[in-house]
Amino acid sequence: MLFDLGAVLKFIISIFIAAFISFALFAIMASLVVQEERYIEEVPDWAIVTIINKPEDTKIQRKHRTLDPPPKPAVMPTGIINQDKVETKTPIEHDINVPNLEVDIALAPQEFDLKLIQDNGAQPIYRSLPRYPVEAARNKIKGWVKLSFSINRQGKAEDIVIIDSEPELIFDQAAIDALHRWKYKPMIEKGKTVKQEGLSVRLDFGK
């Protein structure tokens, strides 16, 4: 029996090729199954540092202010004069804003100079200091006001009229308001209270 040599060679070569292909396939599959070990590099722990800018020290400059001394309070009147005839001028009506600087002082009758008033005349029971006008206090203005008035049967001052003032208009309203707050024991005649007229007083401001 004669063999075909060419067919045998083809068969042998096909066997080698099939074996090579099979080996290659097994090698590829093995590479897919086996995983390479991977080493993860250790990351060192880093400390978190917060940087805060320290503010520069600032020097506080303090200015020392010298306050002007407050004006002297209005001086209480030195006396009340009983006048029969007094030259008067029309009361000045004007609005002057004044600070709340009033100091009320209740004084006993013997503390007043009342030598010029009759023994049975009106006697003061309560007198308060005038309120110093704001503008006058700010500008350090001093002055005085002379007023005439009457005392009614209830012991209240009325019929108040500005006789003279220096400087004019500055302290007039403050003096009138102060006089309205005064209280008197009314004049008594024949056992009855009567109105007393023709009285005058001078109020000094800042003296």
C-alpha positions in Angstrom: 0.0 0.0 0.0 1.5 3.2 -1.1 1.2 6.4 1.1 0.8 9.8 -0.3 3.8 11.7 1.1 2.3 15.1 0.5 -0.8 14.3 2.4 1.2 12.9 5.4 3.2 16.1 5.6 0.1 18.3 5.5 -1.4 16.2 8.3 1.7 16.5 10.5 1.9 20.3 9.9 -1.8 20.7 10.7 -1.2 18.8 14.0 1.7 21.2 15.0 -0.4 24.3 14.0 -3.3 23.1 16.1 -1.1 22.3 19.0 0.5 25.8 18.8 -2.9 27.5 18.6 -4.2 25.5 21.6 -1.1 26.4 23.7 -1.5 30.0 22.8 -5.1 30.0 23.8 -4.3 28.3 27.2 -1.6 30.9 27.8 -4.0 33.8 27.1 -6.6 32.3 29.4 -4.1 31.8 32.1 -3.0 35.4 31.9 -6.6 36.5 32.3 -7.2 34.3 35.3 -4.0 35.1 37.2 -4.1 38.6 38.5 -1.0 40.4 39.2 -0.4 41.5 42.7 -0.5 45.3 42.9 1.2 47.1 45.7 -0.5 50.3 46.9 2.0 52.8 48.0 1.4 53.9 51.5 0.4 57.5 51.8 1.9 59.2 54.8 -0.4 61.0 57.2 0.0 64.7 56.7 -0.7 67.1 59.5 -3.2 69.8 58.7 -1.9 73.2 59.5 -4.1 76.3 59.6 -2.2 79.5 59.0 -3.8 82.5 60.7 -2.5 85.9 60.0 -2.0 87.7 63.3 -3.4 91.2 63.1 -0.9 94.0 63.7 -1.0 95.6 67.1 -2.7 99.0 66.7 -2.0 101.8 69.0 -5.0 103.7 70.3 -4.5 107.3 70.4 -6.6 109.0 73.1 -7.3 112.6 72.9 -7.8 114.4 76.2 -10.5 117.0 76.0 -10.7 119.8 78.5 -14.3 120.5 79.4 -15.3 124.1 80.0 -16.6 124.7 83.6 -20.4 124.9 83.7 -21.8 128.4 84.3 -22.7 129.4 87.8 -26.3 128.8 88.8 -28.7 131.7 88.9 -28.4 133.6 92.1 -31.5 133.9 94.3 -32.9 137.4 94.6 -31.5 139.4 97.5 -34.8 140.9 98.4 -38.4 141.8 97.3 -39.3 145.5 97.3 -42.8 146.8 97.8 -43.2 149.6 95.2 -46.2 151.9 94.8 -45.2 153.1 91.3 -43.0 151.2 89.0 -42.0 152.0 85.5 -42.9 148.9 83.5 -42.6 147.7 80.0 -44.7 145.2 78.1 -43.9 141.6 79.0 -41.8 139.9 76.3 -43.4 136.8 74.9 -40.9 134.6 73.1 -40.0 130.9 73.1 -36.6 130.1 74.5 -35.6 126.4 74.8 -34.1 125.8 78.2 -32.4 122.7 79.7 -33.7 120.9 82.6 -31.3 122.5 85.1 -33.9 123.6 87.6 -33.0 123.0 91.3 -36.0 123.4 93.5 -35.2 124.5 97.1 -37.9 125.1 99.7 -36.6 127.8 102.1 -38.0 129.0 105.4 -39.4 132.5 105.5 -36.6 133.7 107.8 -34.0 133.0 105.2 -35.2 135.8 102.9 -34.3 139.4 103.2 -37.8 140.9 103.7 -37.0 144.0 105.6 -38.7 146.2 103.0 -42.1 144.3 103.2 -44.7 145.1 105.7 -45.1 142.8 108.7 -48.5 141.6 107.5 -47.4 141.4 103.8 -47.0 138.2 101.7 -44.4 135.8 103.0 -42.5 133.5 100.6 -42.8 129.8 101.4 -41.2 128.3 98.3 -38.9 129.7 95.6 -37.0 127.8 92.8 -34.0 128.8 90.8 -34.6 129.9 87.2 -33.6 127.5 84.4 -30.5 128.7 82.6 -31.2 129.1 78.8 -29.3 126.7 76.6 -27.8 129.4 74.3 -26.7 131.5 77.2 -25.1 128.6 79.0 -23.3 127.5 75.8 -22.0 131.0 75.1 -21.3 131.7 78.8 -23.5 134.7 78.9 -24.4 136.2 82.3 -27.0 138.8 83.1 -30.0 139.7 85.3 -33.7 140.4 85.0 -35.8 142.8 87.1 -39.5 142.1 87.3 -42.6 143.6 88.9 -45.5 141.4 90.1 -48.4 140.9 92.4 -49.4 138.1 94.8 -53.0 137.0 94.6 -55.1 135.6 97.4 -53.9 132.0 96.7 -50.3 133.0 97.2 -49.4 132.8 93.5 -47.4 135.4 91.5 -49.4 137.2 88.8 -49.3 140.4 86.7 -45.6 139.7 86.0 -43.9 142.4 83.9 -40.3 142.8 82.9 -39.0 146.1 84.2 -35.4 145.8 82.9 -33.0 143.1 81.8 -29.3 142.8 80.8 -28.8 141.6 78.2 -32.3 142.1 76.8 -34.5 139.1 75.9 -31.9 136.4 76.8 -33.1 135.6 80.4 -36.6 137.3 80.4 -38.7 134.1 79.8 -36.6 132.0 82.2 -37.2 134.7 84.9 -40.9 134.8 84.3 -41.3 131.0 84.4 -39.4 130.9 87.7 -41.5 133.6 89.3 -44.7 131.7 88.2 -43.5 128.7 90.3 -43.0 130.7 93.5 -45.4 130.2 96.4 -46.3 132.8 99.1 -48.4 133.0 102.2 -50.8 135.7 101.0 -51.2 139.1 102.6 -53.7 139.4 105.4 -55.9 142.4 106.2 -58.5 142.4 108.9 -58.3 138.6 109.1 -58.8 138.1 105.4 -56.4 137.3 102.6 -56.0 140.1 100.0 -54.1 140.6 96.8 -50.8 142.4 97.2 -49.5 144.6 94.3 -46.5 146.6 93.5 -43.8 144.0 94.3 -40.5 143.8 92.4 -37.5 141.4 92.4 -34.2 141.0 90.5 -33.0 137.6 89.4 -29.3 137.2 88.6 -27.9 134.6 86.1 -24.4 133.3 86.4 -23.1 135.8 89.0 
